[in-house]
Amino acid sequence: MDKLGFGTAGFPSKASKKDPLAAIQIVKDLGLDCLELEFVHGVRMRDDLAQDIGKLARKLGITLTAHAPYYINLNAKEQDKIDASINRLMQTARLAGLCGAYSMTFHAAFYMKDDPSTVFGIVKKYLKQITDRLHDEQNPIHLRPELTGKKSQFGTLDELCILSSEVPQVYPCLDFSHCTIDDPSIENDTTFDRNSYDYFAHVFERCKKALGKDPLQEMHIHLAGIQYGPKGEIKHLSMKDSGFNYTDFLQACRDFNIRGAVICESPELERDALLLKNTYLGLTPGKRKPAIAAVKVAAPAKKEKAAAPAKAKPKKKVLN
């Protein structure tokens, strides 16, 4: 991708909830770059409408991402619930692919009081099955487990980096509003303020060391203010109400030359998305030099390369 774009999670407030084509036009008129299609309560859309969405988004230069349903748990105790989770992920990938989305995110699993290493193996097994099926269907969409906002959920930064290094077509969705919860990779290191430039730079550096430079050029990022309780995330807040240090976050994006999509999940969707974009455009690359502690990431297995499909390889989505 050729730049870092900014957009909304779901339709802007001015748009009708039943008119995705109008929502894409409004995103363009607002001066934003991206829109995340929210399938969080179910994957329901006609194929012809999905194709029309893709055509309009390409015409207007709007990058699309998608969010799969909340009702996913690849570590469920009942096999029928796991099967239903896999089905929802496949449905989202197929429909988002028709829309032209380059990436889809989801909450992969809950620990269910199981050992995290056991849950990691289960999630990896099922995601490999899904990516194998997507490869057979020649669907190149990125599957992106989201950085967790709850201590009961799978998805620490370590887990996502290692998982992404081992399963083709899987990459992390970095929700930087969730970065403020406990990060075991830092252990008891109190030198990190997790709402600071140094910590945001630390996250990008860890991803770069685990996955290489290329994934930083096609990131899928979520951002919002968050109110936290003892068990983690409670609700989203606007940027200015939350105290989230979005200026330092955006400076880190500049310094690491991050590209892709920043999706704003704030209650004030388009207002905060524009705030983020305008702040970013006013920053100068290289103004801050990262002060990063030693990165503690387990050596990942070499990531397999998916075999080339029989037909022509689909072109990657490019931000205009």
N, C-alpha and C positions, 0 to 999 in steps of 0.2 A: 504494500500500500504506500501511497505517496505522501500521506499526511496523517495527523491525528484529528479525527472529527468528533463532534459533540452532538448529542441528541437526547431524545426522551425515551423513557421506559413506558411504552404504550402511547396512546394518542395524546397530543397536546389538549389542554383543557378547552380550547376553543372548538375542537373537532367533535363531531357526532360519534358516539361509540359504535355506530352501525355503518360508518362510512370510511373504511381504511384508505380509499383513494383520495378523499378530501383531506384526511389526516396527513398523508404524504405531501400533498400540495402545501398545506399549512406549515409543515416543517421547513419546506423550501422557502416559503415566503417569510418566515421568521429569521432566516439566515442561518439555520442549523444544518447539520450534515447527515444525521443518522436517525433511525427510528427502530426501536425494539418492538417486535410483534409479541404481544403477551398472550400466550396460550395457557396461562397459569391455572385456569379453571376448566380446561378442556380444549381438545384440538378439534375445532369445528370451523371449517371454511370450505367453500366449493373450490374445486381444482381450477375452474375457469377464472374465478376471482383471484386466486393466488397468482395465476399467470399474468393477469392484468396488473396486479400490484407490482410484480417484478418488472414489467414493461415500463410502468410509470416511474418507478424508482430509478431504473437505468436512465430513462430520458432526463430526469431532473437531477441526476447525480447524487441521489440519496442512498446511503449504505444501510442495509437492513441486517439486523440480528433477530434472534428469537429467544423466548424463555419458555421452556417446557412446563407442563403442569407441576404444581406443588406436590401432587399425590404420587411421589416416587420414593421407593425405599428398596434398593437392591440388596439390603441386608434384612429384609423382612423374614419372620419365622415361617410364614406360610408360603409355599411355592407359588400358589395362585396369585399372591400379591406381588411376588417378584416378576412373574410372567406379565402381569398387568403393567408393572413399571416399565419393563422392556418394551411392551407394546406402545405405551405412551411416548417413550423416547423415539421409537421408530416412526410413529405417526407424526411427531413434531419435526423430525429430521426430513421426512418426505415432503410435508407441506411447506416447511421453511425453505427447503431446496427449490420447490416450485416458485416460491416468492423471490428467489434469488438471494436469500440470506447467506452470508459466508460463515456464520457462527451461531450456535445455539447453546444456551446455558441451562443448568438444572442443579438441584440439590440431590446429590447422588444417594445418600444413605444416612441412617441413624446407627449409632453404635449398639443400641439395644443392650447395653451392659456387657457387650462382648469386648474381647481384647482388640485394640485398634489394628494390630498387625493382622489379625484374622479377618477383620472387616476389609482391610486393604486388599487382601487376596481375593475376597468374594467380589468386591467392586471391580477389580481388575479383570477377573474372569468374565463377568457379564458384559463389561464395556468392550472387551475384545470380541465377544460374540456379536455385539451390535455393529462394531466397526467392520467386521468381516462381511456382514450382510449389506452394509452401506457400500462397501467396496464392490460387491457383486452387482449392486444396483447402479454403480457409477455415480454415487452421490458423494461429493467431496466435502460436505459441510463439516466444520469443526465441532466436535463434541467437547463441551467445556464444563466440567464440574466446578461449582462456585466455591470460592473461599468461604468457609463457614462463618456464621454469625451466632451460632449456639454451641455450647460445649458438648451437647448431646449429639451433634451432627458430625459426620465424616467430612473432611475437607480442610485440614490444616495446610499451611503453605508447603511444609515438607511432603505431606501426602500427595498434594497436587503436582508438585515438581517431579517427584519420583514416578508417579502414575503416568504423567505426560511423557516422560522419557522412555517408558516401557511399552506404551500402547499407541500404535499409529493412529493418527487423526484425532487424538485426544490432547487438549491443551487446557491450561487453567483459565478460568474467568476470575480475575482479581477484583474483589470488592474491597476497596481500600477503606470503606467505612467499617469493615469487619476486622481490619488489621489491628484494631486496638484491643481485641481480646487476647488472652494468654497465648503466646507463641512459644512452644517448647524448644524451638531451635535456638532461642536466645537464652534459655534456661534462666538463671537468676541475674543476668547481666542488667544492671540498672542504669547503664550509660545510655540506653535507648529511651528517648521519649517517643512513644509510638504515634504521636501526632506531630511529627517533625520531619524536616527534610532528610535527616540522616536515616530515619527508619524507612521512609518511602524509597530512598536510594538503595537501602539494604535489600528491600523486597525485589526491586528490579535487578540488582546484582545477583541475587540468589537464583532468580529465574534464568538469567543469562548464563551463569555457571552450570546450572542443571540442564538447560535445553539448548544453549547456544544463542547467537545473536539474532537469528532469523525470526524466532517467535516474538521478539520485541517489536518487529516491524508489522505485525498484524494482531495486535492485542485486542481483547474484549474486556473492558473495564466497567465496573459499576461504581457509582458514587452517590452518596447522600449523607446527610447528617444522621446520627443514630443516637437514640436514647437507650442506655443499657441498664440492666438489672443484674442481680447475682448470677442468673443463669445465662446471661448474654443479651442479645438484641431484644428490645421491647417494641420500638416503632421507629419509623423514619422521621427526620426533622429537616427543615430547610437548612441551607448552608449557613446562613447568618445566625440562625437560632441555635445551632448545634455546637459551634466553636470548632468545627473541623477545619484544619489548617490547609485549606484548598490551595492557597498561593504557593506554599512550599511543595505540595504534591505536584502542582502543575510545573513548578520549576524543575523538579526531578524528571518529569516527563520531557521537558525541553533538553535537559542535560544528557539524558539517555537516548534522545532521538526516538522516543516512543511513537509508534504509528498504529492506526486502527480506529477503534470506536470507544469513546467514553460515554456511557449511558447514564443519564441522571435519573435517579429514583426518588428525588426529593418530592415532598407534597406540592411544591411550587415548580412543576416540571420544566416548562419552557423558560421561566424566569431564571431559575438556577442554571439550566443548561447554557443559556446565553451569558450568564455571569461567568461560568467556567470558561467558555470559549473566548470571551472578550479579555478576561484576565490572562489566559494563555497567550493570546496574540500580542499582548503587551510585554511579555517576558523575553529576555535575551538568553540564548543558549550559552552555557558555559560560565554563567555568572557565579554559580556556586560549585565548589569542588566537594564531591562526596567524602565524608569522613566515615568509612565503613569498617566495622569490626570484622574479624575473621568469619567467613561464611561457613556454617556448619551444615553441610548437606551430604547425606550418604551418597556414595558413588553409585549412580544409577546404571542399570543394565543398558546396553546399547539399544536405541530405539529401532525397531524394525521398520523397513520401508515397505509401504504397501506396493504390491505389484501393479505395474501399469495396466489400466483397463484396456479392453480390446478396442474400444472406440477412441476417438480423439480425446485427449485429456481436457476436461472443462477448464475454461479460463478462470483465474482467480478474480474475485471482486476487487475493483480498484476505486478508491475514493477520488473523485474529481475535484 
